[in-house]
Each structure stands twice: as structure tokens, then as C-alpha cells.
Amino acid sequence: MTGPGRGFSYGRLALAALGAATAVLLLTAVVVAVLRPTGVWGLLVALGGVVGAIAAMATVSGRMTRRAFGDDESHPDS
């Protein structure tokens, strides 16, 4: 099939995006546990983890949506 009905699921999209964010946050927790940063450095590592989780969610959801609905650049109205 070539249309939007190629198996797109909001549930699968949500689980994949949350799974990617969870993986990044778990990695951040391991880094904090191993390095034991203090003060401002700990805050920066935690903030980097949150930004990384948001970026992972955006990347996964963008790729899944693009795969399901196709690329907008091929559409004549874009």
C-alpha cells in the first residue's frame, strides 16, 4: 500500500517515542550514578538528559510519521 493506511498507529508512535525518551533518561541516570557530578555539573548533566530525551522523542516520531505518510517534499502543495 502506498497511502496513509500503511499501518500507522498512534499507540505504536507513543510507545516508541516514550521508549526512546526512557532509554536516554536511563542512560543519563547511569552517567550520574557513575560520575557522581556535584553542584552545577550535576544539573547540567540532568538538563542534557532532558534535552536528549526530547530530541529522541522528536527523532523517533518524525521518522515513524514520515515512513507512514511519505515525505512532504514530493507533494506539489509544499
Buried (B, 14 or more C-beta within 10 A) or exposed (E): EEEEEEEEEEEEBEEBBBEBBEEBBEBBEEBBEEEEBEEEEEEEBBEEBEEBBEEBBEEBBEEBEEEBBBEEEEEEEE
